[in-house]
Amino acid sequence: MGVGLCTYSATNKMALEASMTQVAIAANPTHYGDPKTGCESDEQAVRVQGLSGDFCSPQCSSSGSCPSDVPKGDSATPECALRTTTGDKYCALICQSDSDCGLGSCEKIMGVGLCTYPASGAALAPGLQLLPSEVQMII
């Protein structure tokens, strides 16, 4: 009918499909997501001992601020809320109830709620678990 269409060879089609599959399983599109699906490049998977879940956590900026992009459905507030004994400060989503955490849960420690996701069972990077004796609430 006089209309041209761009086509790809079978080899290119398979490469395109593989590429599309990789995009579908990429890291979370926002900060504070579920570590099972990967953390943003400036985050670490963090678990606070005493809580059953974990979450992706960026370090606080030098001014104490945190990224404001949160997972879809979350209404919890990002705050520079955790500090380790080495002085590293981490951001977390501070919640009042599960409804603040979208697909996650609001777990309380030291009277403060943190949005977490069911632990994946995967080992976290050494030194990034925030233990109760190391956690100091900043808020």
Buried (B, 14 or more C-beta within 10 A) or exposed (E): EEEEEEEEEEEEEEEEEEEEEEEEEEBBEBBBBBBBBBBBEEBBBBBBEEBEBBBBBBBBEEEEEBBEBBBEEBBBBBBBBBBBEEEBBBBBBBBBEBEBBBBBBBBEBEEBBBBBBEBBEEEBEEEBBBEEEBBBBBE
